[in-house]
Amino acid sequence: MGSSYKACCRSCGNHFVAEIGGGRRFEQVRCPACGSFKAIPHDQIRELVLKFTQELKQLDDLDGFDRVRDGFHRSVETYAGTCKCGAQFSFNAPPRCPACLSVDIDLGKPWRLYD
């Protein structure tokens, strides 16, 4: 489940909403360069989600979870492609201040959950 945060940039003082995480019906990736994000509905990546689910069911224990999840993330990142700024979307990119692009932000507590 994704969360929205009332964020404040420590660099420039800008207040904004930062959304982090996907949900049951979509994955969310972020641009590491500019901080924009892209939501990818599961119905657009149905085959990737099905493969991920099947691989999870085949695990005997949780030891392989990270490997399976990381493979799924790589596949979704490939599907997501590049941002309009030219950088590759990623699950690991931190949120950035939309005013100055700093990653030095205070997220505070989540104020809204979605999906």
Secondary structure by P-SEA (a helix, b strand, c coil): cbbbbbccccccbbbbbbbbbccccbbbbbbcccbbbbbbbcccaaaaaaaaaaaaaacccccaaaaaaaaaaaaaaaaaccccccccccccccccccccccccccccccccccc
